[in-house]
Each structure stands twice: as C-alpha cells, then as structure tokens.
Amino acid sequence: EAVVAAAGIGRVVPGAAVVGGGSVPGSAIDTPVIELPHMTRDLLLANEPPIVSTQRDATTVVNLRTVDPSSDEVVATAMAS
C-alpha cells in the first residue's frame, strides 16, 4: 500500500504467486498485488531497472513478493512515470 500511495496510481488487490517454479503444480501462495492500467506494462519494462509485471485482462499486475522493501521507492517512481 505504501508503494501505491507513493506512486499515486494503482490499487492493492488480492492475488496469488505460483510456488516452486513448476515443482509443485497447481500450488499458489496468496499475496497482495498492485493493479495498474494496461498501458503501464511497457513503461515499467522500459524503466531502468526494468520492473517485471504480468498482464491480466485490461490491467497490469505488479507482485512485490520478491522485491526487497529497500527497492519500493524505485518501483513507485517507475509506476508514477
């Protein structure tokens, strides 16, 4: 929620992360994710460093589960641009 507040864009919603890179098929961990407008995905990838996200219908989804909290400002700045 702090990243969304700092960026001034997006909303936090329930999401899921796949477990084990395929070693545990069908398993997932509940995790909050950030939903952004669809058009932001390419902008996030063009950022330095690139912010990897996924596409879900008409939204871009950012999962911060593996992002170190010290990098939250970098993600927020990329989201705001």
Backbone hydrogen bonds, N-H to C=O, Kabsch-Sander energy under -0.5 kcal/mol:
donor,donor_aa,acceptor,acceptor_aa,energy
5,A,1,E,-2.4
6,A,2,A,-2.5
7,A,3,V,-2.3
8,G,4,V,-2.3
9,I,4,V,-0.8
11,R,35,E,-1.5
13,V,33,V,-2.6
15,G,31,T,-1.6
17,A,29,I,-2.4
19,V,27,S,-1.8
22,G,19,V,-1.0
23,S,20,G,-2.0
24,V,19,V,-0.8
27,S,24,V,-2.0
29,I,17,A,-2.7
31,T,15,G,-2.1
33,V,13,V,-2.9
34,I,62,V,-2.9
35,E,11,R,-2.9
35,E,33,V,-0.5
36,L,60,T,-2.9
38,H,58,A,-1.3
40,T,37,P,-2.0
41,R,38,H,-1.5
43,L,39,M,-0.6
44,L,40,T,-2.4
45,L,41,R,-2.1
46,A,42,D,-1.7
47,N,43,L,-0.6
47,N,44,L,-0.7
51,I,44,L,-2.5
52,V,50,P,-0.6
54,T,61,V,-2.4
56,R,59,T,-2.8
59,T,56,R,-2.1
60,T,36,L,-2.6
61,V,54,T,-3.2
62,V,34,I,-2.8
63,N,61,V,-0.5
64,L,62,V,-0.6
67,V,64,L,-1.8
68,D,66,T,-0.5
71,S,68,D,-2.9
72,D,69,P,-1.4
75,V,71,S,-2.0
76,A,72,D,-2.8
77,T,73,E,-2.5
78,A,74,V,-2.0
79,M,75,V,-2.5
80,A,76,A,-1.9
81,S,77,T,-1.0
